[in-house]
Amino acid sequence: MYRFSIPLVLALMTVSGAGMAQDAPPPPPVNAGNVYYAWANVTRVNPIYRSVQVSSPSQQCYQQPIVHREGGDNTAGTVLGAVIGGVLGNTVGKGDGRKAATVAGAVVGGAVGNRVASRDDRVVQDSVTRCEQVRNVSTERRIVGYNVEYRYRGQTYMARMDYDPGERLRVRVSVTPVD
């Protein structure tokens, strides 16, 4: 069984209850020699703006027209021309001259057939999507600091700060004697 004294129980209740207070007054100033810290009430906060240029990459795409020829299959025209040329060459000449005329007719007929087939090529217009990396530059207003007005012990003070301090501001107070 535990035995507690009344002063110890009251001290424990006071310590444990202090952490539960929601809107407790600020703690007393901390004194370190001639310097101590306290809390001041903020009366006004004005943001300070500056225009800055911001660069961001983006992709810009466009349609580029292209023209190309689409031909049919020239193989059929070449083969048909070679056969016709070979048959015509075979009808000309006698003996070994006939063989030479057949080969020559096939070669000339194939070339003529290829050229006739290539006349069937058609011009096709199409488009291709092309993309480029570009940098977009814009101007933005950004907060670069705050002009803060605060009151401490009835006096009004001003300070430029990097952040918005909220409703209260911790201040450092230094006390020195005047000669």
C-alpha positions as CSV (number, residue, x, y, z in Angstrom):
1,M,0.0,0.0,0.0
2,Y,1.3,3.4,-0.9
3,R,1.3,6.4,1.4
4,F,1.2,9.9,0.1
5,S,1.4,13.2,1.9
6,I,-1.1,15.9,1.2
7,P,1.5,18.4,0.0
8,L,2.9,15.8,-2.5
9,V,-0.6,15.0,-3.8
10,L,-1.4,18.8,-4.2
11,A,1.9,19.3,-6.0
12,L,1.3,16.4,-8.4
13,M,-2.2,17.7,-9.2
14,T,-0.9,21.2,-9.9
15,V,1.8,19.9,-12.2
16,S,-0.5,17.5,-14.1
17,G,-3.3,20.1,-14.4
18,A,-1.0,22.8,-15.8
19,G,-0.6,20.9,-19.1
20,M,-4.3,20.7,-19.6
21,A,-5.1,24.4,-19.5
22,Q,-6.2,25.5,-23.0
23,D,-6.0,29.3,-22.9
24,A,-3.4,29.7,-20.1
25,P,-1.7,33.1,-19.8
26,P,1.8,33.2,-21.3
27,P,4.6,32.0,-19.0
28,P,6.5,34.7,-17.2
29,P,9.6,36.2,-18.9
30,V,12.7,34.0,-18.8
31,N,15.5,36.0,-17.2
32,A,19.2,35.3,-18.2
33,G,21.2,38.1,-16.7
34,N,20.3,41.5,-18.2
35,V,18.4,39.8,-21.1
36,Y,15.0,38.1,-20.9
37,Y,12.3,36.9,-23.4
38,A,8.7,37.8,-23.3
39,W,5.6,37.9,-25.6
40,A,4.3,40.9,-27.5
41,N,0.9,41.2,-29.2
42,V,0.9,41.5,-33.0
43,T,-1.3,44.4,-34.1
44,R,-0.8,44.3,-37.9
45,V,1.0,42.2,-40.5
46,N,1.5,43.5,-44.1
47,P,2.9,41.1,-46.7
48,I,5.7,42.4,-48.9
49,Y,5.4,41.3,-52.6
50,R,7.9,41.2,-55.4
51,S,7.4,40.3,-59.0
52,V,9.6,37.4,-60.1
53,Q,10.0,35.7,-63.5
54,V,9.3,32.0,-63.5
55,S,10.4,29.8,-66.4
56,S,8.7,26.4,-67.0
57,P,9.3,23.9,-69.8
58,S,6.5,22.7,-72.0
59,Q,6.0,20.8,-75.2
60,Q,4.6,22.6,-78.2
61,C,3.3,20.4,-81.0
62,Y,2.2,21.2,-84.6
63,Q,1.1,19.5,-87.8
64,Q,3.7,19.7,-90.6
65,P,2.4,18.9,-94.1
66,I,4.3,16.4,-96.2
67,V,4.0,15.3,-99.8
68,H,5.1,11.9,-101.1
69,R,4.5,9.6,-104.0
70,E,2.7,6.3,-103.5
71,G,3.2,4.0,-106.4
72,G,1.5,0.8,-107.2
73,D,3.5,-2.4,-107.5
74,N,5.9,-1.9,-110.5
75,T,6.8,-5.6,-110.4
76,A,3.6,-6.6,-112.3
77,G,4.3,-4.0,-115.1
78,T,7.9,-5.0,-115.4
79,V,7.1,-8.7,-115.7
80,L,4.2,-8.1,-118.1
81,G,6.5,-5.8,-120.3
82,A,9.3,-8.4,-120.2
83,V,6.9,-11.2,-121.3
84,I,5.5,-9.1,-124.2
85,G,8.9,-7.9,-125.2
86,G,10.3,-11.5,-125.2
87,V,7.4,-12.8,-127.3
88,L,7.9,-9.9,-129.8
89,G,11.7,-10.5,-129.8
90,N,11.1,-14.2,-130.4
91,T,9.1,-13.5,-133.6
92,V,12.1,-11.5,-135.0
93,G,15.1,-13.2,-136.3
94,K,16.2,-16.8,-136.9
95,G,18.5,-19.3,-135.1
96,D,20.8,-17.8,-132.5
97,G,19.6,-14.3,-133.5
98,R,16.2,-15.3,-132.3
99,K,17.5,-16.1,-128.8
100,A,19.3,-12.7,-128.7
101,A,16.2,-10.9,-130.0
102,T,14.1,-12.7,-127.3
103,V,16.5,-11.6,-124.5
104,A,16.7,-8.1,-125.8
105,G,13.0,-7.9,-126.3
106,A,12.4,-9.1,-122.7
107,V,14.9,-6.5,-121.3
108,V,13.4,-3.6,-123.3
109,G,9.9,-4.8,-122.6
110,G,10.6,-5.0,-118.9
111,A,12.0,-1.4,-118.8
112,V,9.0,-0.1,-120.8
113,G,6.5,-2.0,-118.6
114,N,8.2,-0.6,-115.4
115,R,8.0,3.0,-116.8
116,V,4.3,2.6,-117.7
117,A,3.5,1.1,-114.3
118,S,5.3,4.0,-112.5
119,R,3.0,6.5,-114.3
120,D,0.3,5.2,-112.0
121,D,2.1,6.6,-109.0
122,R,0.0,9.2,-107.2
123,V,1.0,12.2,-105.1
124,V,-0.2,11.9,-101.6
125,Q,-0.5,14.9,-99.2
126,D,-0.3,14.0,-95.5
127,S,0.7,15.6,-92.2
128,V,3.1,14.6,-89.5
129,T,2.9,15.7,-85.9
130,R,6.2,17.4,-84.8
131,C,6.9,18.5,-81.2
132,E,9.5,20.9,-79.7
133,Q,10.5,21.7,-76.1
134,V,9.9,25.4,-75.4
135,R,10.3,27.5,-72.2
136,N,7.4,29.6,-71.0
137,V,8.3,32.6,-69.0
138,S,5.7,34.3,-66.8
139,T,5.7,36.9,-64.1
140,E,4.3,36.0,-60.6
141,R,3.9,38.1,-57.5
142,R,5.4,36.3,-54.5
143,I,5.6,37.2,-50.9
144,V,9.2,37.9,-49.9
145,G,8.6,39.1,-46.3
146,Y,6.3,40.8,-43.8
147,N,6.1,44.2,-42.2
148,V,5.0,43.4,-38.6
149,E,3.7,45.9,-36.1
150,Y,3.5,44.7,-32.5
151,R,2.9,46.1,-29.0
152,Y,5.0,45.4,-25.9
153,R,4.3,47.1,-22.6
154,G,2.2,49.9,-24.2
155,Q,4.8,50.7,-26.9
156,T,4.4,50.0,-30.6
157,Y,7.3,48.6,-32.6
158,M,7.9,47.6,-36.2
159,A,10.0,44.7,-37.7
160,R,10.5,43.2,-41.1
161,M,10.3,39.4,-40.8
162,D,10.5,36.4,-43.2
163,Y,7.3,34.8,-41.9
164,D,3.9,35.8,-40.5
165,P,4.2,35.5,-36.7
166,G,0.5,35.1,-36.0
167,E,-1.1,36.8,-33.0
168,R,1.8,36.8,-30.7
169,L,5.5,37.4,-31.2
170,R,8.4,36.4,-28.9
171,V,10.6,39.3,-28.1
172,R,14.1,39.6,-26.5
173,V,14.3,42.3,-24.0
174,S,17.7,43.7,-22.9
175,V,18.0,45.9,-19.8
176,T,21.1,48.1,-19.4
177,P,21.6,51.1,-17.1
178,V,21.8,54.6,-18.5
179,D,24.9,56.6,-17.5
